[in-house]
């Protein structure tokens, strides 16, 4: 049996651009680990490489984000036309099953572990089902990734990833996890086993990344006690690693020191806003901004670089606040912003439901617009075009060379721990890449105004595929191209 597993991608600029960064989707390796041992498997991550359209597979699994749906269903339609069986999975597919079944042979809802092996068995017996919706699995049943299928020649900067937990215990109004995943974690012994016996390392740059990995958990600190146990088990491995974590966990300096001792050199935490009222309005009260300056200092002094992201356009944001963000960061003596986005009301979230009730989803919004870089709603204190202009200006400011130099000068000398300085230097390059989102000068960043990628548009017209559009009432509309 020949199987392809594809993680699709479309760049925020809506131009044909790749993102060969350290952190990449591990979904293809995860699903590959659930396939029969005798299957011939190929994995593709479209952030790194193009998808060949001249190959044949028996089954093609697709994993994608909301905003990649139009592109993914085009690929599926092309492959189905060539006689292949296609399967959709991910949060969008779980939410819009009925629409997906128009373009895919089957849809996997929720965790792949309980669904993918069953789907493949049914396919082999000739009785493939349309929907596979097995209950969430016990974390102990999560299988090792197929690290042997990763080609580090395609992306020389990539680090292998692993998951210790899934979901998040918090319920932020804007987060897609709340509607789809419960929080749970794997046995520590299983995580350590996979690192020791299964993981393959990046051999590039004279082995600089050979002992480096990334936890792709949404929140590795969802259980501080579990994180402590995990760190204790990681100490003997002498690996360097990074993770995403919520800000409240970093208030515990003893835990920070333990993480550093276990090899952690990088953490990403979504601060979201420098206005506490805005943070509270997003139902993220565990972000206490009054403690942020101390957290920044403690993490860096203990040898862990804190990187963070901001989102703009939440209720409470004003023109004055958005203009002051660079000054507020200077007051914190902190410049490590590696993500800047626009508040996105992803379907299924509490924020989406509230904005629907208030009639604030912009008319003409399509699923392609739900990418975190497009204004999909009417802000309370400004016009959507004003918010889009703030996004452009802030992106340029935060990724400027003077800002990078400030970041390097304030962070580089904070710690002498091994690999800390190299992580600081690399984080500056990630900051610089923020401006890649602006390379399309025709992009307005307002929903309904920017066309989808030209190749996708041409294929949709040729194949008669309509875009998925969200009406102000929340119903799906099918529109002619």
C-alpha positions in Angstrom: 0.0 0.0 0.0 1.3 3.5 -0.9 0.4 6.3 1.5 1.1 10.0 1.3 0.8 12.2 4.4 0.6 15.9 3.6 0.7 19.0 5.8 -0.5 21.8 3.6 0.6 25.5 3.8 -0.2 28.9 2.4 1.9 31.9 3.3 0.3 34.9 5.1 1.5 37.1 2.2 -0.6 35.0 -0.2 2.4 34.6 -2.4 4.2 31.3 -3.1 6.7 31.5 -0.2 8.1 28.7 2.0 9.0 29.0 5.7 12.0 26.8 6.4 12.3 27.5 10.1 13.3 25.4 13.1 9.7 24.6 14.2 7.6 22.6 11.7 4.4 20.6 11.8 5.0 17.0 13.0 1.6 15.7 12.0 3.0 13.7 9.0 5.5 11.9 11.2 2.7 11.3 13.8 0.3 9.8 11.3 3.0 7.8 9.6 3.6 6.1 13.0 0.0 4.8 12.9 0.3 3.2 9.5 1.1 -0.5 8.8 4.8 -1.3 9.0 4.8 -2.7 5.4 3.2 0.4 3.9 5.3 2.6 1.5 4.9 6.0 3.1 5.9 9.4 1.8 5.5 12.6 4.0 5.3 16.2 2.7 5.4 19.4 4.6 4.4 22.2 2.2 6.1 24.8 4.4 9.3 23.2 3.2 8.7 21.7 -0.2 6.1 21.5 -3.0 3.6 18.7 -3.3 4.2 16.5 -6.4 1.1 16.2 -8.6 2.4 13.5 -10.8 2.6 10.7 -8.3 0.1 8.0 -7.3 -0.8 6.9 -3.8 -3.6 4.6 -2.6 -4.4 6.9 0.3 -3.6 10.6 0.8 -3.9 12.0 4.3 -4.2 15.8 4.6 -3.7 17.9 7.7 -4.3 21.6 7.4 -5.3 24.8 9.2 -8.5 26.7 8.6 -7.1 29.1 6.2 -5.5 26.4 4.1 -8.8 24.6 3.4 -9.3 26.0 -0.1 -5.9 25.0 -1.2 -6.2 21.5 0.5 -9.5 20.7 -1.1 -8.1 21.7 -4.5 -5.3 19.2 -4.0 -7.8 16.6 -2.8 -10.0 17.1 -5.9 -7.0 16.7 -8.2 -5.9 13.5 -6.5 -9.4 12.0 -6.4 -9.7 12.7 -10.1 -6.6 10.5 -10.6 -8.2 7.7 -8.6 -6.7 8.2 -5.2 -8.6 8.1 -1.9 -8.2 11.3 0.2 -8.7 11.9 3.9 -9.1 15.2 5.8 -8.1 15.7 9.4 -7.5 18.6 11.8 -9.5 21.1 13.7 -11.2 22.6 10.6 -12.2 19.1 9.3 -13.6 18.2 12.7 -15.7 21.3 12.8 -16.9 21.4 9.2 -17.4 17.6 8.5 -20.3 18.0 6.1 -18.5 20.5 3.9 -15.3 18.5 3.9 -17.1 15.4 2.7 -17.8 17.1 -0.6 -14.1 17.1 -1.4 -12.6 14.2 0.6 -13.5 10.5 0.7 -13.3 10.4 4.5 -12.9 12.8 7.5 -11.1 12.0 10.7 -12.6 13.9 13.7 -10.3 14.4 16.7 -7.3 12.4 17.6 -5.7 10.3 14.8 -4.6 7.4 17.1 -8.0 5.8 17.4 -9.1 6.6 13.8 -6.3 6.2 11.3 -5.5 2.5 11.9 -9.2 1.7 11.7 -9.6 3.7 8.5 -6.7 1.9 6.9 -8.1 -1.5 7.8 -11.5 -0.5 6.4 -9.8 0.7 3.2 -8.0 -2.6 2.8 -11.3 -4.5 3.2 -13.0 -2.3 0.7 -15.5 -0.8 3.2 -14.1 2.7 3.8 -16.3 4.8 6.1 -17.1 8.5 5.5 -16.5 9.7 9.1 -14.1 8.3 11.7 -14.8 9.8 15.2 -13.2 7.5 17.8 -13.1 9.0 21.3 -9.8 10.6 22.5 -7.1 8.1 23.3 -5.3 7.5 26.5 -2.1 9.5 26.2 -0.1 6.3 27.0 -1.3 5.0 23.6 0.3 7.8 21.6 2.8 6.1 19.3 6.4 7.3 18.5 6.8 9.5 15.5 8.4 8.2 12.3 11.5 10.4 12.6 13.3 8.2 10.0 11.1 9.8 7.3 12.3 13.3 8.0 14.7 14.6 5.3 16.8 17.2 6.9 18.3 18.1 3.5 15.0 19.8 2.6 15.2 22.1 5.6 18.6 22.4 7.2 17.3 24.5 10.1 14.7 22.0 11.3 14.8 20.4 14.8 13.0 17.2 15.6 9.8 17.6 17.7 8.0 15.6 20.2 4.8 16.0 22.2 4.5 15.3 25.9 1.0 16.6 26.3 -2.0 17.7 24.2 -4.5 20.5 24.7 -4.4 23.2 27.4 -6.2 23.4 30.7 -7.1 27.1 30.1 -10.1 28.4 28.1 -9.0 31.6 26.3 -11.9 32.9 24.2 -9.8 33.2 21.0 -8.0 29.8 21.1 -9.0 27.0 18.8 -8.0 24.4 21.4 -10.9 25.1 23.7 -13.5 23.8 21.3 -11.5 20.7 20.2 -9.1 19.3 22.7 -9.1 18.2 26.4 -5.8 18.6 28.2 -3.9 15.4 29.0 -0.2 14.3 29.1 1.9 11.2 28.3 3.8 9.1 30.7 7.3 10.7 31.3 8.9 7.4 30.6 7.3 7.2 27.2 8.6 10.7 26.2 12.1 9.9 27.4 12.0 6.5 25.6 11.1 8.2 22.3 13.9 10.7 22.6 16.5 8.1 23.3 15.4 5.3 21.0 13.3 6.9 18.2 14.4 10.5 17.6 16.7 11.3 14.6 18.8 14.5 14.8 19.6 17.3 12.4 23.2 16.6 11.2 23.6 20.0 9.4 26.0 22.8 10.3 28.6 20.4 11.6 26.2 18.9 14.1 25.3 22.2 15.8 21.6 20.9 16.1 22.5 17.3 16.8 21.3 17.4 20.4 18.5 19.9 19.9 14.7 19.2 20.0 11.5 21.1 20.3 8.4 20.1 22.3 5.4 20.9 20.1 3.0 20.9 23.0 0.5 23.8 23.0 1.4 24.3 26.7 4.1 22.1 28.2 3.4 23.7 31.6 -0.3 22.8 31.7 0.6 20.8 34.8 3.6 22.3 36.6 4.0 19.0 38.6 4.2 17.0 35.4 6.7 19.5 34.0 8.9 19.1 37.0 8.8 15.3 36.6 9.6 15.6 32.9 12.5 18.0 33.6 14.0 15.7 36.2 13.9 12.9 33.6 15.5 15.0 30.9 18.5 16.1 33.0 20.6 12.9 32.3 19.9 13.2 28.5 21.9 16.4 28.2 19.7 17.7 25.3 18.9 21.3 24.4 15.2 22.0 23.9 12.5 24.7 23.6 8.8 24.7 24.2 5.7 26.8 24.4 4.4 27.6 27.9 1.9 29.9 29.6 3.2 32.9 31.4 1.9 31.9 34.8 4.3 29.0 35.0 7.3 31.3 34.6 6.4 33.0 37.9 8.0 30.1 39.7 11.8 30.7 39.6 12.6 27.3 41.1 10.8 25.7 38.1 12.7 28.0 35.7 16.0 26.9 37.2 15.0 23.2 36.9 14.0 23.7 33.2 17.3 25.3 32.5 19.2 22.5 34.3 17.2 20.0 32.1 18.4 21.8 28.9 15.7 24.3 28.2 17.1 27.3 26.5 14.0 28.8 24.8 10.4 29.3 25.8 7.6 30.9 23.8 4.7 32.4 25.7 1.7 34.3 24.2 1.6 37.6 26.1 -1.1 38.7 23.6 -1.4 42.3 24.8 0.4 44.8 26.9 -3.0 46.1 28.2 -4.3 44.0 31.2 -7.9 44.9 30.4 -7.5 43.6 26.9 -5.9 40.4 28.2 -8.7 39.9 30.7 -11.3 40.5 27.9 -9.8 37.6 26.0 -10.4 35.4 29.1 -6.6 35.0 29.7 -6.4 36.2 33.4 -3.4 33.9 34.1 -1.4 36.5 32.1 -0.6 39.0 34.9 1.3 41.8 33.1 2.4 43.4 36.3 4.7 40.4 36.7 6.0 40.4 33.1 9.2 42.5 33.7 10.3 40.2 36.5 9.5 37.1 34.5 11.6 38.4 31.6 14.5 39.1 33.9 14.3 35.8 35.8 14.1 33.6 32.7 17.0 35.2 30.9 19.2 35.3 34.0 18.6 31.6 34.4 19.7 30.8 30.9 16.3 30.6 29.1 15.4 33.1 26.4 11.7 34.2 26.6 10.2 34.9 23.2 6.6 36.1 22.9 3.8 37.1 20.6 1.3 39.9 20.5 -2.1 40.1 18.9 -3.9 43.3 18.0 -7.5 44.3 17.4 -9.1 43.0 20.6 -11.9 45.0 22.2 -10.2 47.7 24.2 -7.4 48.3 21.8 -7.2 51.9 20.7 -5.2 53.8 18.1 -3.3 55.3 21.0 -2.4 52.0 22.6 -1.3 50.4 19.3 1.0 53.4 18.6 2.5 53.1 22.0 3.5 49.4 21.8 7.1 50.0 20.8 7.5 52.4 23.8 5.8 49.9 26.2 8.3 47.2 25.1 11.2 49.7 25.7 9.9 50.3 29.2 10.1 46.5 29.8 13.5 46.4 28.2 12.2 43.6 26.1 12.2 43.3 22.3 11.9 39.6 21.6 8.6 39.6 19.7 8.7 36.6 17.2 5.0 36.7 16.4 2.6 39.6 15.6 -0.9 38.7 14.6 -4.4 40.1 14.4 -7.1 38.8 16.7 -8.8 36.0 14.8 -12.3 34.7 15.6 -11.7 31.1 14.6 -14.9 29.2 14.0 -15.9 27.2 17.1 -14.3 29.6 19.6 -16.1 31.7 22.2 -14.8 34.8 20.5 -16.3 33.7 17.2 -19.7 33.1 18.8 -19.7 36.4 20.5 -18.8 38.4 17.4 -21.5 36.5 15.5 -24.1 37.5 18.0 -23.0 41.1 17.8 -23.0 41.1 14.0 -19.3 42.0 13.8 -17.9 39.4 11.4 -17.1 41.2 8.2 -19.4 40.6 5.3 -17.6 38.5 2.7 -15.2 36.7 5.0 -14.0 33.4 3.6 -12.3 30.6 5.4 -9.0 31.7 3.8 -9.2 34.9 5.9 -9.0 33.0 9.2 -5.2 33.0 9.2 -4.4 35.3 12.2 -3.1 38.0 9.9 -6.3 39.3 8.4 -9.0 41.5 10.0 -12.1 39.3 10.0 -14.2 41.4 12.5 -15.2 45.0 13.1 -13.1 46.3 16.0 -14.8 48.4 18.7 -12.5 51.5 18.5 -11.3 51.7 14.9 -12.1 50.8 11.3 -10.8 47.5 10.0 -8.5 49.3 7.6 -7.0 51.3 10.4 -6.2 48.0 12.3 -4.6 46.6 9.2 -2.4 49.7 8.9 -1.4 49.3 12.5 -0.4 45.7 11.7 1.8 46.8 8.9 3.5 49.6 10.8 4.1 47.4 13.9 5.5 44.6 11.8 8.0 46.9 10.3 8.9 48.5 13.7 9.3 45.2 15.6 11.4 43.5 12.9 13.6 46.5 12.2 17.4 46.2 12.6 17.5 48.7 15.4 15.0 46.6 17.3 17.0 43.4 16.6 20.2 45.1 17.9 18.4 46.2 21.1 17.2 42.6 21.5 20.7 41.1 21.1 22.3 43.7 23.3 19.9 43.3 26.2 19.7 39.5 26.1 23.0 38.1 25.0 25.0 38.7 28.2 22.2 37.6 30.6 23.6 34.0 30.9 26.7 31.9 30.3 24.9 28.6 30.0 25.8 26.5 27.0 23.7 27.2 23.8 22.0 30.3 25.4 23.8 32.9 23.2 23.3 30.9 20.0 19.5 30.7 20.8 19.5 34.5 21.3 21.2 35.1 18.0 18.8 32.7 16.1 15.7 34.4 17.8 16.8 37.6 16.2 16.6 36.1 12.8 13.1 34.9 13.6 12.1 38.4 14.6 13.4 39.7 11.3 11.3 37.2 9.4 8.1 39.0 10.7 8.3 41.3 7.7 8.1 38.5 5.2 4.4 38.7 5.7 4.4 42.2 4.1 6.1 41.3 0.8 2.8 41.3 -1.1 2.3 45.1 -1.5 -1.3 44.5 -2.9 -2.5 42.8 0.3 -5.0 44.8 2.3 -5.2 42.4 5.4 -9.0 42.9 5.5 -11.3 40.0 5.1 -13.1 39.7 1.7 -10.8 42.1 0.0 -7.7 40.0 -0.8 -7.9 37.2 -3.4 -6.6 33.8 -2.6 -3.5 32.5 -4.2 -3.6 32.6 -8.0 -2.9 28.9 -8.5 -5.7 28.0 -6.2 -8.1 30.4 -7.8 -7.3 29.1 -11.3 -7.8 25.5 -10.1 -11.1 26.3 -8.3 -12.5 27.9 -11.4 -11.4 25.0 -13.6 -12.7 22.4 -11.2 -15.9 24.3 -10.3 -15.0 24.5 -6.6 -16.7 27.3 -4.6 -14.9 29.0 -1.7 -16.1 28.4 1.9 -17.6 31.7 3.0 -18.8 32.6 6.5 -22.0 34.7 6.6 -22.7 37.2 9.3 -25.1 34.7 10.9 -22.4 32.0 11.0 -23.9 29.8 8.3 -21.7 28.5 5.5 -22.4 30.1 2.1 -21.4 28.7 -1.2 -20.4 31.4 -3.6 -19.7 31.5 -7.3 -16.1 32.4 -8.2 
